[in-house]
C-alpha cells in the first residue's frame, strides 16, 4: 500500500526548483525511499510531516549553497531590483502627474518585472534571489518608516496604517516572488529533462 502513496505535492514542488542541480535525483530518490519506509514504520501522517520537514530543510540548504556560489552577484541584483522598484514609481509619478492608484499599480508591475529580470540574470538561483530580496527590502524600508513616525508625523501611527503597511510589504514580496518563479513554469519540463 505504501508503494502507491506519493510524497506530498507541495514540498515536492518546492524541491523541484533545484532540479538542475547535479545531486537532485539522488536527493529525491533518498527522500522518497525514506518516506515509504516511514509510512510502514510510523504511519502516513508522520511520514508526511517528516517529508515536509526534510523538504524545507533541504530547500534552505540548497538555497544557501546557491547563494554562497555567487553572493555578491545575487545581492547586487537584489539591491538593483529594490532600487528600480523604489525609484520607478517615484520618478514617473510627478512627471506624468499620476494618481496614487496608478502609482501603486506601477509599483506592483515593477516588482513583478524586476523579479522576472532578476531571475533571468540568475538562472537556477531564483529562490536565492527571492530570499535575498525579502530581508533586504524589510531592512531598507524600516528606517524610512522610523523616520516618518519620528520626524514627519511626530505621533504614533494608527494601527490601521501600520496594518496597511504590513499588507503592502507582503504584497510587494508576493509580486516579486511571482516574477522570480513564473519564469520557471514554461521551461520547467525542459530544464528537468535536460538535467535528469
Beta strands, then each sheet from edge to edge (+ up, - down):
end
